[in-house]
Amino acid sequence: MKKTFGFFSFVLSIQLLCAQSKSDSLLVAATLQECIQYAIEHQPAVKRAQLQEQIAGFTVRSHLADWLPQVGGVYTVQHNFQRGTNVISGVATPVGVQNTSVGQFYLDQTIFNRDVLLATRSKSDIYMQASQATAAEKIDITVEVSKAYYDIFTTQQQIKVADENIARLQKSLEDAYYRYQSGITDKTDYKRAQISLNNTKATKQINEAALVAKMENLKNLLGYPVGAPLTIVYDSLQMEREVGFDTLQRPDFSKRIEYQQQLTQKRLEQAYVIYQRNAFLPNVSISAVYNLNYLNNNFDKLYAKNYPNSYVFLNAGIPIFQGGKRRANMKSAKLTVAQIDLDLIDLENLINSQYATALSNYKGNLANYLASKENVQLAQEVYDILNLQYKAGIKTYLEVINAETDLRTSQINYFNALNQVLASKVDAARALGLILY
């Protein structure tokens, strides 16, 4: 019984640990910053970039290891069915023994090697290149998550507006129907109210279906577990306060991660030019060898006696003529550097164009947002006045329906405009290299 109880306790503890681990990886009520942080920690693309960063580190270590002494050993055993023959003083004489065994220990130390020298000079840039690739992935995912978050906010607000409109239209439909029953108006009024109510319900259903797809898209960007619940929270007033952006800023190319990556690549190519230029230099190394030699015609006595020998030698490989290979490789490397210079110029023009486009979109969306915000207030006032006048018998119900349609449209346009201006602000910040994660 004790063993059984202990076993089930162990299984239960494992399940609780798994459940706790799963719950720790979920968001309860996620703000935008929490979504971004979660994506940076869990997004497969970011994780792949981080793994590539580690791979680059180990690759550099592997190349730098050639500077250190290389120690190894070799063991061989050989049986000769027929011994070799040498002619000594005109007489053919067998040489060697039937059985040989050699144990060799060696130490190689590189003194100069241009491959190792390249690894030493470029290691910091290789580390930086991998780190910049990770940073680029984080910036991309921050931008995508922000836009997806704003899109979901807009859709949720449109559903909320639809709920308010449905409640208002339901009340309006009941009033119109009672007026028809009382003989005050004809049936066209409540029919129009029914049509408007049906259209609003249909719009709500469309937004609810779209919201499901948008939530799944956000989960995909976050690297969120499939089927796990996700709820986002937001502060509408805070989001409205975040609309502002300093439009007087000018692009600083050095802040863009793409520009930094190009500069790093240029430094790596410049190091490669030096590598090709040094192709005439010798590869120099020093080695020490110690051999254990066992020789005997009888295999069972092979290791009875050792005839060791040892030596040290300096090895220098000097290229004399390479058929113009060194010069061709060096010119090719220099042309690659020249290409990167042109890429930098092209990238500067591209960044400037991207910012001009993003700034233009932001200004246009900001103007649309401000107009939409004012239109909501005006449409609400118009609807309230016409609704009161209709109840007083001054205005027709058609005018009330038109005012209600204008109000609903202005509300939807307002949240669409808020989404667009926030998204264009993200694009402008990205063009300036100001995205933080």
C-alpha positions, 0 to 999 in steps of 0.5 A: 500500500505504501509503494502504491501510494508513493507511486500515485503521489509521484504521478500526481506531482508530475501532472501538477508540474506539467500543468503549472508549466503550461499555465506559466506559459499562458497570458491571463489578460494581456496588454500590448507590451505583455504580448510583445514580450511574450512573442520575443520569448516564445516566437519560433522565428526569434528562437531560431535567430537566437539558436543561430546566434549560439551556432555562430558563437560555437563556430568562432570558437571552433576556428579559434581552437586552431591557435591552441596546441593540437595533441593526439595519438595514433596506434597501429599494429601490422603483420607482414606475410612477406618481408621486404627485400633489399639488395646489399652488396649484390645480395638480396637480403630480407629486411624488417620483422614479421610483426610491428606495432607503433604508438605515436603521440604528437603535438602540433602548434600553429605559429601563423595561419591566415585562416586562424588570423581571419577568425581572430580578426572577424570574431567580434563582427561575426558575433555582432552579425548574429546578434543583429539578426536576432534584433531584426527578428525582434523588431519585425515581430514587435511591429507585427504584434502591435498591428495585430493587437490594434486590429483586434482592438478595432474589431472588438470596439466595432462589436461593442458599438454594434451591441449598443446600436442593436439595443438602441434599434431594438428600442426604436423598433418597439416604439415604431411598432407601438406607433403603428399599432396605435395608428399614428404611423404606417408600417413602413417606419417599423419595417425600416427599423427592422431592416436597420436592426438586421443589417447591424446584427449581420455586421456584428456577426461578420466582426465576431467571425473576423475577430476569431481569425484575428485572434488566431493570427495574433496567437501565431505571431506570439508563438502561443499554444494552439487551443489555449485561451487568450484575452487582451486588455486595453485602455482606450483613452491611453491608446488615444493619447498614444496617437501623437508623433513628432513629425519633425524627426529626420531619419538617422540611418545608423539607427536602422538595424538593416543599416547596421547589418550592412556595415557589419557585413562590410567589415567582414568583407574588408577582413576577407580582403586582407585575408586574400592579400595575405595569401603569399604568407607562409603557414608555419607550425611546429610539431613534436612527435614521440613514437613507441616502436615494437618489432618482433618476429613472434607475435606473442613477444611483440611488446616485449621490447620497445625501440622508441624515437622522438623528434621535433620539426618546424613546418613552413609552407610557402606559396611561390606561384599560384597562377594569379589566383591571389590577385584575382581573389583579392580583386573579387573581394574588393569588388564585393566591398564596393557592392556593399557601398552601393547597397548602403547608398541604396539602403539610405535612399530606401530608408528615406523613401520609407519614412517619407511614405510612412510620415505621409500615411501618418499625417493623412490617417491623423487628419482622418482620425481627428475628423472621424472623432469630431464626426462621432460627436456631431452624428450623435447630436444629430441623431438625438435631436432628430429622434426627439423631433420624431417622437414629437411628430415633427420629423419622419422616421426615415430621417431618424434611420438616416441619422442612426446610419450616419452615427453607426458609420461614424463610430465604425470609421472612428475606430478604423481611423484610430487603428490606421493612425496607430499602425502608421505611427508604428511604421513611421517609428520603424522607418526611424529605427525607434522600435523598442522591444 
